Each structure stands twice: as structure tokens, then as C-alpha cells.
Amino acid sequence: MDSETKAEMKTRISKILYDKGWTEMELSRRTGLAQSYINRVKNSRIVPTVRTAMRICKALDVSVEDAFVYDERGLLLLSGSHPEIARFERRG
């Protein structure tokens, strides 16, 4: 993942939290994920699994498309169950 993609991902999660008036701790409470994990996702230090991304988005009440990043081909970039990045086609 290039630095521009990481910056965009950070901006989206941060902006959603800001717009809701939530802290990382509030998102942690609503998802059951550690605040340190939320911070690492928000700052693009890690890429969440599909399941975890959906869990975060459900708590934020936003679509995955609004919170995470697509590449130039319109494929969602999220971590899979193995070290490679899983790519999922955007739903039409």
C-alpha cells in the first residue's frame, strides 16, 4: 500500500470519528476492539481483516466504501486471512 493510499485511509477513519464526535476509545467500546488496535487501523499501521473492517463500519454506521480504500481498478484493499492483501470487487 503506497503512502498516498495510507494517508487517504487515515483521513477517512479520522474524519468519520471527528464528524461523529467520537474518540478512538468510543469506537473501541462499540466494537470490542482494543483502542490501540483502532489507532493502528486509523493510522494505517495495519490493514484490518474483512470481518474486522465490517465490524468497525457497522459501529460507525458507514459503508465499507466510505471508510476504506479502493485501488485504481475499483477493488477494495483489505487484509485477508493470510499475509497477502485480499481484493474485493466494489459492488455496483
C-alpha positions in Angstrom: 0.0 0.0 0.0 1.6 3.3 -1.0 1.8 6.3 1.3 -1.0 8.2 -0.5 -3.4 5.3 0.0 -2.4 5.1 3.6 -2.9 8.8 4.1 -6.4 8.6 2.5 -7.3 5.7 4.7 -6.2 7.6 7.8 -8.1 10.7 6.7 -11.4 8.8 6.1 -11.4 7.0 9.5 -10.3 10.1 11.3 -12.9 12.3 9.6 -15.7 9.8 10.4 -14.7 9.8 14.1 -14.4 13.6 14.1 -17.8 14.0 12.4 -19.4 11.8 15.0 -17.7 13.5 17.9 -16.2 10.1 18.9 -12.8 9.2 20.2 -10.9 6.1 19.4 -11.9 4.9 22.9 -15.6 5.3 22.0 -15.1 3.2 18.8 -13.2 0.7 20.9 -16.1 0.4 23.3 -18.7 0.0 20.5 -16.6 -2.6 18.6 -15.0 -4.5 21.4 -11.6 -3.9 19.7 -8.7 -2.6 21.7 -8.2 1.2 21.4 -4.6 0.6 20.4 -5.9 -1.6 17.5 -8.3 1.1 16.4 -5.4 3.6 16.5 -3.3 1.3 14.3 -6.1 0.9 11.8 -6.9 4.6 11.8 -3.2 5.5 11.2 -2.7 2.8 8.5 -0.2 0.9 10.5 -2.2 -2.3 9.9 -4.9 -3.3 7.5 -7.9 -5.0 9.1 -9.4 -8.2 8.0 -12.7 -8.0 6.1 -14.6 -9.2 9.2 -12.9 -6.5 11.4 -13.4 -3.8 8.8 -17.1 -4.7 8.6 -17.3 -4.6 12.4 -15.7 -1.1 12.5 -18.1 0.1 9.8 -21.1 -1.3 11.5 -20.2 0.6 14.7 -19.6 3.8 12.7 -22.8 3.3 10.8 -21.0 3.8 7.5 -20.4 1.6 4.5 -17.0 -0.1 3.9 -16.7 2.1 0.8 -16.9 5.2 2.9 -14.3 4.1 5.4 -11.7 2.2 3.5 -9.7 2.5 0.3 -10.1 1.3 -3.3 -7.3 0.9 -5.8 -7.4 2.4 -9.3 -9.4 -0.6 -10.6 -12.1 -0.2 -8.0 -11.0 -3.1 -5.9 -11.3 -2.8 -2.1 -8.0 -3.2 -0.3 -8.3 -5.1 3.0 -6.3 -7.7 4.8 -7.2 -11.3 4.1 -6.8 -14.3 6.4 -3.2 -14.6 5.2 -0.5 -12.0 4.8 -1.4 -11.1 1.2 -3.9 -8.3 0.7 -7.3 -9.6 -0.3 -9.1 -7.6 -3.0 -12.8 -7.5 -3.3 -14.7 -6.0 -6.2 -16.8 -3.0 -5.4 -20.5 -3.7 -5.5 -22.2 -1.9 -8.3 
